[in-house]
Amino acid sequence: MLQENIRNIAIIAHVDHGKTTLVDKLLRASGAFRDNQQVQERVLDSNDQERERGITILAKNISISYKDIKINVIDTPGHADFGGEVERVLKMADGALLLVDAAEGPMPQTRFVLRHAIDAHLAIMIVINKIDREGANPENALNQSLDLMMDLGATDEQLEFAMEHVVYASAVNGFARLDPDDGNMDMFPLLDMIVDALPAPDVDPEGPLAMQCVTIDHSDYLGRIGIGRVYSGTIHDGDKILVVKNDGSRAMSQVKKLFTFDYLGRAECSEVVAGDICAVVGVDRTDIGDVYTDPDSPVELEPIEIDPPTLAVVFEASTSPLVGQDGDIVGGRQLKERLMTEAENNVTMRIEELPDKTGVEVAGRGILHLSVLMEAMRREGFEFQVGRPRVLFKKGPNGERLEPVEQAVVECPGEYSGKVIEVFGTVGGTMTSMEAGTTQTHLEFKIPTRGIMGLKTRIMNVTHGDAVFYHTFLEYGPFAGNIGTREGGAMISMSTEKAVAYALGTLQDRGTLFIGPGDDCYEGMLVGERPQPGDMTVNIARTKNLGNQRSSTADIAVQLTPPKTFTLEEALEYIMDDELVEVTPKHIRMRKRLLSEIDRRKWNVKNGLVKKL
């Protein structure tokens, strides 16, 4: 039967097309806030990093009450590194709002999230957002969205529904319209279409209990909290339930607390009926895919497969000469405890201590996925060091070596397209599509994940910063062989001292500097890059020789170019196998694994990289 008083909808879109802002305005329109209540923008992006990066990292659940109908809204991440969240939470929805920028149209990650919505057989309503933006072309954006749905294999029913249910909006200005020019200035046309057109859950509230856990929350007081949709029956506080794991194992448990979603919060309740989304406390070590069901009449549901990680990095306690100057937490034991706590709370990562106990390996879906954890830890006061991300290979059905392959998309001015194609060719990329527009050229490539690392910087260099670059995981493919590494060599500090302007003035003629005058440096630290291959040890504290004669230019100040700075993701992509990124609350430094030049030479001789003199 249909639960007419419930709607479960997901909001899907490319990064920065306005999902979270749209939810803000829906909450306000439905009376979630008092008229005079001050509410921060993008209220769902509660995580500091989400607000600073302007992206949604974790899927959020809220509910809106409109016309006596409860609308469960799932705000999903748009970035491919958090795609595992998207795939799972769509299982809770019956319909989806596809949000598309009126000026940009569908973008690479629109394709990524839309493919999952189509595969989940959701009814898809198109919302053309930012219609008041300069350069907006709502009609073109709609046609491109429908074309994309056809390309991704949408059924006739899904296409027909999408064509008949289109809303034009400006989320930032709080209005939605059935026609771009009708003048409406509130969100009610969108809310009306959601409750009138999107399907209600078709469930059996009288049947045996069946609920599947699709996401995990964690509380220091309550432990793991399983969140999912009730597909049949009713779950009650205090119920004895059977928990069926993905591997088929079974165990009995008891519901200790039950919550339903109420606007931005959760409300404790005594029961939740089929069709609704709820949070369950009491199932020890509950995991993604767990089915909570009736012990007497168990219901089987399809297991949920979590996409395997594609990249791994090793976290180690910092061995920097400057350790302890910025952070309070520097010990290896504390680092291990923090990461093992993360393993309990974050099911999308695989976290394991190395057999030799020298560090902890953390595997995730991409550089951004891994760097979000690092950024959170440095804000907590940790100092640590990480090596170069390692691509995770797997074996094919015939024992062959397979590696993760990405779909990369570049949009750039036409005059740079040749250079972009050339850059991709050096890192194993194969062009699959090229569309030349009047001003921009759209290029698509298949490229091994190994080739992605450091690629964005090279793309920006050859296009003079005028390119838009995105990539998403596509598939596992045959091993592509050796791929070109960093072309330039590193400038490495020979001593532990503060950098001096005079020394930097001479060094900047030989390459690009990463440091400025007065910066703390240490032996083995990367302080710059030279255009030629091969590392070079440099003196960053060299001063002018003092004599009794003055030159005509003696008093002219050294003119220094501002140093090149790296974000955490850029540093991880830049370093080589024999280098590390040192992460502290205040600094991101790059260094050689072996700090001493003598030790590095010995290692090179031992490994046959140079001949013994």
N, C-alpha and C positions, 0 to 999 in steps of 0.2 A: 504494500500500500504506500501511497505518497504521504510523506510528512509535510503537509502544506505550510506549516508554520516555521519551516527551516529552509535556508538556502546555504549551501557550502560553495564558496567561490574562491578561486586563486587569481592573483593578479600577476601577470607575466609580462616581461618586456626586456629590452636591451638595457644595459647600464645607463643610468642618468636620463631615462625617458620619462621619469616622473611617477613611478609606482608609489613610493612612500609618501610623496607629497599629495597624491590623489587620496590615499587612505586618510591623511590628516583632514582633508576637506570633507570626506564622507563622515568621519567621526563628528566633526563640528556640525554638519547639516543634520545629523540624526540626534543631536542633543547630548552628545557625550560630555561636552564642556559647558560651563555656565557662560552666559553672554559676556560677562566681564572677566572671565578667567584667562590669565596669561599662560599661554602654552607655547613651548619652543617649537620651531619648525621641524619637520620630519621626526615627529614624536616617537615613531616606532624605531628609529635608529638610535637606540638607547646606549649602545656601545660607543665609547669615545672614538675608536678608530672608524666606526661606521660614519660618524658625523664628520670627521676630518677628511676621510677619503671620498665621502659622498657616495658610498655604495652600501648595499645591504649584504651582510655577511651571513647572518643566521635567519632562517625562515621564522616569521612571527605569526602568532595566532591572536586574533581579536574577534570581537563580535559587535555587531551594530543592530539595534532594534529599530525597525521602521514598519509602520502600519501593522503592528502586532506580529511581525515576522522577524525571527532571529536570523541575521545574516552573518555566518561565520566567514571571516575574511582571512585569507592566508597570503601574506606579503612575502614573496619569494626573492631570493638573490638572483641577480641577472648575470653575475660574472661566472664564467665557466669553471673557475677553480672551486666554486661552491655548488656545482651542478648536481652533486649527490643529494643536496638538500632539495633541489627542485624536483628531481625524479620521484623522491619518496612522498613529499607533501602533496603532490598532485593526486595521490591515491585517496586523499581525504575529500577531494572536491568533486562536484557534479558539473560545474561550469567554470569558465575562465574568462577574465577580461584581458584581452590582448591590447596592451598599450603601445602605441606607435607615435613617434615624433612626427608632426605634420611637415616639418622641413626636411628631416633626414630620411624618413621612411623606414622600412625594416632594415636592421643592421645585423651583423654577423651573429650576435648573441640572441637577437630576436629569433633567428632560425633555430638556434640551439634549444631555447625554452619552448618554442612553438611545436617543434617536433615531438617533445615529450607530452605536451597537452593533446596533440592529435592522436598519439599512440595510446593515451589513456582514455580515448573516446569521449572527451569532454565537449560540451556545447560551448562554442567560442564566440564571444561578443567582442567586436572591434571598437576600441576607443581611440580616436585620433586626437592626440593631446598637443598642446602648445599651438593651437590654431591662430593665436594672436602673435606668434613669433615672426620676426622679419624673415622673409623667404619661405613662409609656410605655403604648402600646396596640399590641402586636405584631400582633394580628389585623387591626386597622384599617389599620395601615401596609402589611401584605401585600395586603389587598384593594385599597387605593389604588394600589399598585404594579402589580398585575395590570390594573386599570382603565386606568392610564396606558399600559401596553404595548398594550392594545387600541386606545386612542385614537391611538397612534403607528403603527398598522398592522402590529403583530407578526403573524407567520404563525401558523397553528394549531400547527405543530410547536414554535415558540418559546414560545407560551403554555402548551402542555401540559408542555414541559420545565420551565418556570419554576414551574408549580403543583406539580410532583412533586419539585422539588429546592429546598427552603427550609431555611435554617439560621438559628437565633436566637443572637445573640452579644452579648458585651460585650467589645469589643476592648481597652478600657482595663484591664479586669480579667482578660483573657486566657482567656476561655472561650467555647466554641461548643456549641450543643445542637440536637438534632433536634426537641425539644419545649421550649417556654420553661420548663417546670417540672420537667425531668428531673434537675436537680441536678448535671450534669456540670461539671467545673471546669478543663478543658483545651481545646486547639484541635484535637484529633485528629479529631472528627467532621467538621469543615470540610475538613481535609486529606484524609480518606478519601473524602469526596464529590467533591472535585476530581479525584482520581486514578481513582475508580470511574465517575463520571458524565460529566464533561466530555470532549469528543471529543479523540482523539489526532490529530496532523496527518496528513492523507491526501495523501501526496506520492509522487514517483517518484525514489528515490535513485539509480537507474541511468540516468536520463534526462540530457539535456544540462543544463548549469548554468544556473540562473535565480535570481538574487537581486535584490531591489529595495531601494534605500536609502530609508528612511523618516524617519530623523533623522540629524543631523550632530553630531559632537563635534569638539573641537579640542584639539590639544596643541602647545605651543611647540616640542616636539622632533620630533613626528611629522607635524604639519600637520593637515589635515582627515581625520577618521575617519568612514567611512560605516557606519551601523548599520542592519541590516535582517534579514529572514528569508530563508532559502534555500528556495525553492519547489520546486526539482527539482535533481537531480544532487548533486555534492559539490564544494566549493571547497577548494583546497589552498594552503598557503603557497608562494609562488613561481609560481603559475599565471599564464599569459598570458590575459587576459580581454578581452572586447569590452564597452565601456561605451556604452550607448544612452541618450542624453539625452531629456528630455521633448519637445524639438522635433524628434526623429528623427535628429539628428546622431550620428555614431559615431566612436569613437576607441579605439585599443588601449592597454592598460595592463597593469601587472604587480602582483600581490599581494606586498607587501613584508613585511607582518606580518598575522597572523590571530589574533583573540581570540574566546573564548567567555565567556559570563557565568558566574561561579562565586560563589554567595552574593552578598556586597556588592561583590565585585571582578571583575576580568577575568583570565582565565588564557590565556596564549599557547598556541596549539595548532598542529598541522600540518595539520589538516583539519576541516571542519564539514560534516555531512551534511544532506540535505534535511529540513526540519521544524524545524531549530534556528535560533536567533537568534545573530548574530555581528557583530563589528566588524572592518572591513577597512581596512588602512593601505596607501597606495601609489597611490590614484587621485587624480591632481592635480585640484584644484578640483571635487571631487565635490559633487553637489547633490541636494536632495530629488527623488525620482522616478527617479534614475539606475538603470538595469538593468544588472547585471553578468551577462554570459552567455558561452556557449561561442562562440568565433570561428567554428568550423566549422559549428555547428548553432545559430544564434542563436534565442532564445526571445523572443517579444513579450509584454509585460505592459502593462496599462492605465497611462497616465501618471497621476501624482499631481498634482492641482491644489492649490496653496497658496492659501487664501482671501486675497483682496486686502486690503490695509490700508484702514481706514475713517477714520483720523484722522492728521494730521501736525502736527509742531511744528518750529520752526526754532531750532536751538542757535546761540548767538553768544557770542563772548568777552565777559566782563563789562565794562561801562562804568560801574559803580557807583563813587561817590567812596570807598567803603570796600573796594574790590577789594584782595585780597592780605592782608587782616587774618586770614582764617581758613584759606585754602587755600594750597598750595604751587604748584599748576599753574593758571595764569591766562591763558596765551597762546592766541591763536587757532590757531596752527599745531599746538600740542599737543592742543587740543580736536579739531581735524580729524583728526589721526592716531589719536586714541583712538576716534573714531566710525567711521573707516574700518576699524580693526581689528575693531570690533563688527560691521561689515557682512560681514567674512569669516567670523565665527563664528556670527552670528545670522541664519539664513535667513528667519525670520518677519518681519523688518523690512526696509523699503526705505530705504536711507540714501544720499543724494546731496548733493553740494555745490551751493549755489545758483549760477546763472550769473554773478552779479556778485561772487562770492567773499566775500560778507559773512557767510555762515553755512552751516550744514549742515542740510538738512531730513531729519528722521527720521519715517517713517510706520509706524504699527502698528495693532493691532486695537482699541485703546481706551485710555482715560486710565491705567488700571492698568498695562497693557502698557508704555506710554511711561514712566511714573513709576518703574517698577522699574529701567530703565536709568539714569535720572537719579539715583536713590538710590544705585545702585552706584558711579556716577562721583563723587558728592560724598564717598562714603566713601573713595575713592581719592585725595582731596585736590584735586579739581577745583573751580574756581569758574567759573560760566557763567550766562547768562541765556537764558530761553526765552519765546517769545511765546504768544499764545492758541492752543490747538489748532484746526486748520483741518479741517473735514469734507471728505473727498475725494468729489467727485461723479463720475459717469460718464455716458456717453451710451447711451441705449436703442437698440433696433433701428431706430427711426424718427427718430433724432437728438434725441429728447427728453432733457431733463436729469433724471437719476435721482440720488437720494441714499440713503445707508444708513438703514434703519428698524430700530428695536429693539422687542423685546417687553419691556415693563416690567410687573412684578408688585409690588403693594403689599398687605401684610396689616396691618390696623390696627383699633383699636376702632371699632365701628359708628358712634359719634357723630361721628367725624372723617371718615367716608367722603365726605361731601358736599364738605368742604374739599379733600380730595385730588383729587376729580374736577375741582373748579374750578381747582386749580393746573395739572393736566395740560391743561385746556382752553386755558390761556394760552400754552402752549408747543407747540401743534400736536398734542397727544395725543388719540387716539380710544379710548374704552372699548370693549373687545371682550367682556368677561365680568365678572360680578359675582355673588358667592356670599356670602350673609349667614349667618354661623354664630351660635351663642349669644353669644359674646363678641367674636369677630373677624370682619371682613369681608374677603373675598379679591377684589381688583380686578386686572384685566388690561387693558393698554393697548397700542396700537401708537403709536409716537412716533418722529419723526425723531431721529437721533443728535444733531443740533444742539440739540434741546430737552432732552437728558439732562444737558448740562453745567450744573452748579449746581442741578440739580433735587433732589438728595438733601437738601441743606440746607433747601430750602423745604418738602419733605415732612416732615422732622423738626420744623420749626418749627410747622407747622399741626397736627401730631399730638402735640405736646409730647414728642417723642422716643419715642413708643410704636409707631412703624411699623417694619415690615421691608420693605426695598426692594431689589429685584434687577432687573437688565436683561440681556438677551442679544441679540446681533445676529440679526435675523430675515431680512431681504431688502433688495434695493434697490427703492425705490418712487418715484413721481412727486415732483418738487420741491414742497414744501409751502408755499412762499412765505415771507414774512418772519415770524420768530418773535420773541416778546418777549424783551428782554434784561434785564440787571440793573436792578432798579427803583430802588434807592437810589443816591445819589451818593457819591463818595469824599471823605474828608478827606485833604488832601495837605500834607505838611510844606513850609514856606516857607524852611527853613534847614537847614544841616548842623550839628547840635548834639545833645547828649544831652537826652532828654525830661525835663521837670521835673514833679514831682507837682502843683504849684500849677496849671500850665497844663492838665494832664490832668484835674484836678478840674473846671475850667470846661468843658472839651470834652466830657466824658462825658455832660453834660446835653443835648448836641446830637446824640448818636448813640452808636454802639458803637466802642470803641477796640481797636486791634490791638497796642498797645505798652504798656509799663509804665514807671515812673520809672527813669531811668538808662539806658534803652535807647538805643543809637546810632541816630540818624536822619539823613537827608540830604534836601536839597531835591529835591522830586519824588517822594518815597517815600509810599506809601499808609499812613497811620497810623490810619485808622478809616473808618467808614461812617455816613452820615447817612440818615435815613429818606426824605427828599425827593430828587427827581431833581436832577442837577446837582452838579458837583464844587465843593469849597470848600477854599481854601488856608488853613491854620491855623498858628499859632505854637505849637509844642510846647515851646518853651524860655522862655515868658513867666513872669516872676517877680512877686511882690507888690511894689507900689510902697512904698518905705520912707519913712516920715514921722516926725514927732516926736510923733504921737498914737497911742495904742493903742486898738483897739476891744475890746469885751467878748469877741469871738470870736477874737481874734488868735492865741491859742495852741492853738486846737483843730486837731488834725491833719486833713489832707484824707483823706476816706474814698473810696477808689477801688475800683471794681468790677474784678475780675480781667479782663485783656484777652482778647479772643477770639483763639485760635490756629488756625492752618491747617496741615493736612498738605499734602504736596506735591500730591496729587490734588485736594484742596479748593482750593488756590491756583490750580491750572491751570484749574479749572472756574469760578473766581470772576472772573478778570481779563477785561477787555474788549480790543477790538482795538488800542487805543492804549496798552496796559499790558504789562508784562513781569513774570515771576517771576525774581527773583535767587536762585540756588541756591549755597550755600556749605557746607562741611563742618559748620558750626554753626548756620547760619541759613537760613530761607526767608523772603525779603522780597518784597513786591509794590511796584511802582513805575510811574510813567509812563514811556513811551518817551522823551519829551522832558522832561527834568528841570526846565528853566527855565519859569516861568509865562509869561514874555514870549514864549518860543519856542512854547509851546502856543497862546497867543493868536494869534500870527502864522499858525500852521498852520491854526487854525480859520477865520481870515479868508480865507486863501488857498484853502481848500476849501469856502468858502461856508457854513460852519456858523454863523457869526455875521456880522452886517453890519459893514462897516468904518465906524468913527466919523468 
